[in-house]
Amino acid sequence: MMDGTKMQELRELVEFLKANEIAEFDMEQADLKVRIKFAGEPAPAAVSGGIDLAQLSRLIGSAPASQAPLAPVASGSSAATTAAAPAAEATEKLHEVKSPIVGTFYESPAPGASAFVQVGDKVEVGQVLCIVEAMKLMNEIESDIAGEVVRRIASSGQPVEYGQPLFEIRPR
C-alpha cells in the first residue's frame, strides 16, 4: 500500500508527463515499478507494483472518458498495451511515414519553436515533418506523400528506431 506522499508524487508525475506530451515512461524505486504509456491523447496504459489500479483510477479520476483503460504489467515485463483506433480510422487506409534511421525525434527545429506540422495540417511531398537527430546530425524527415496529417505517433525528444512509424497521413 502506498502512503499519501507517494500517491501525490505519482499524481504529479502523471500530470507532468501529460503536460510535456511524453509518450512513454518507466520508473523503478525500491518496491514500486511504474510504466506509463500514452496512446493518442495522454492516457496511462500500465502500472504495477505497490499501487493497485483502483487507487490509480481514483487518483486520476478527472481524466477524460476517451482515454485508454489501465492494464497491469507484470514486474520486469516490457510488454506494451495499445489503444484501439476509432472504427472510422480502422477501415481507412492511412500512410505511415517511418523513421529512416535510429535517433532522437524532434517535432520542431528548436526547443520552444513551433512544430513543423500539426495534426490536421495538409502536407505536400517533400515537406519537412520532423527532425531525427543521429550522432549530432539533424536529419530532416520529409513527407513522401501528399495528404493530411492524421496522427503524430512519436513524441518529441524520444528515441526512435529504424522503420518506426512517426506519422500517419491520409493520402489525397
N, C-alpha and C positions, 0 to 999 in steps of 0.2 A: 504494500500500500504506500502511496506517495503522500508526503506531507504537503501542507498548503504552499510552502515556499517553492517546492519542486513543481507543483501544479501551475503556479503563477509564472515560473520561468518557462515552462512548456507553452503556456498561453502566449507569452511574449515572443517566444521563438516562432510559433506558427504565424503570428501577426507580422513579424519581421520578414519571414520568408514570403508571405503574401505581398507585402508592400514592395519588396525588392524583386518580385517576379522570379524567384528562384524555383526551378522546376523540380529539383530532387535534392534531398538532404539526408545524411546518415550521421548518427551520433551515438557514442557509447560512453557511459560513465558508470563505473562500478557495477551495480546490479540493474542498470537501466540501459536499454538499447532502443533507439527511436529511428525509424526510417519513414520519411515523408516524401511522397511523390505527387506532384500536382499534375492533373491532366486537363488541358483546355483552360478553363477557369481554375484558379488555385483551389485545390481540394486535397486534404490529407488522404493518402491511399493506404498507408500501412504503418502500424505501430506495434511494438512488442516490448516485453519486459515488465517492470513494476507497475504499470498502469493498465487498467482494463479498458476496453473500447467504450463501455458505457460512460466511464468517467470522462474520457476524451470527448465523447459526443456532447455531454453536458457542458464541458469546458468551452467548446466552440459551437454551442447550440445556436448562435445567431447566424451561422453560415447559411447561404442560400440553398434552397432545396435542390437546385440543379447540379450541385456538386456530387462527385463520385462518392460512393459509400466507403466506409472504413473496412479494411480487411487485415487480419493478423498475418504477421510474417514470423516464421519460426526463427529463433535466435541463430545467427550465423548464416541464415539463408540470404541469397542475393536475388531471389525471385521478385519480379516487379508485377504489379497489377496494372491493368489498363482500363480506362473508362470506355463504355460503349459509345460509338458515334451515333449522332441523330440518324433516324431512319432515312431522311432525305439524302444525307451525305453518303450513307451506306450503299445506296444504289447508284449514286452519281460517280462517274469515273474522274478522279482528281489526279493531276500530275504531281509527282513528288520531285522536288529539287533536292538532290543529295549532295553531301559533302564529298568533294573530290580528293580530300586529304585529311589526315589526322591533325587536329589542332584545337584552338580555342575559338568558339563562336562569339562574334560581336555583331549586334544589330545596328550599331551606329558607327560613324567614322571616328568619334572621340567620346570619352566619358562625358555625359551630360548633354551631348548633341542629340538631335532628333534621329529617330531610326530611319534607315534607308527606305523601308516600306512598312506599312501597317496592314493589318487585316482589313480587307475591303478595297485596298488600292488596286488600280489597274496597272499592269506591268507589260512591258514590251520585251522582245527578245534582245538580250544584251544589256538590259537594265541591271544595275548593281542591286542585289538583295541584302547582302551582308558581307562581313569580312570573316575569314578564318585565318587566325594567326598560327603560323608554324615556324618554329626556330627563329623567332623575332622578325619574320617576314609577314607582312599583311597582304593576304591574298583575297582580292575582291571576287565574290561569287556572284555570277550573273545569271539572270533568268534565261533558260533555254527554250522558253515557250511564252507566247503572249496570252494573257488572261487576267484573272482576278485572284489576289492572294486570299485564300480561304482560311489558312491556319499557319501560324508560326510554331514549329514543333520544338526547336532548340531554344535554350534560354541564354541570354547574353552573359558572357563570362564563363560559361560552362564548357568543358571539353567535349569534342565531337570526334567520332570515329570515321574512317573511310567508308563511304557508302551510306552513312546515317542520314535519314531524311531531315531536312532543315525546314522546308516549307511545303505546303500543299497549295497548288494553283488550279483553279477551274479554267480549263482552256477555253478560248474564244472560238 
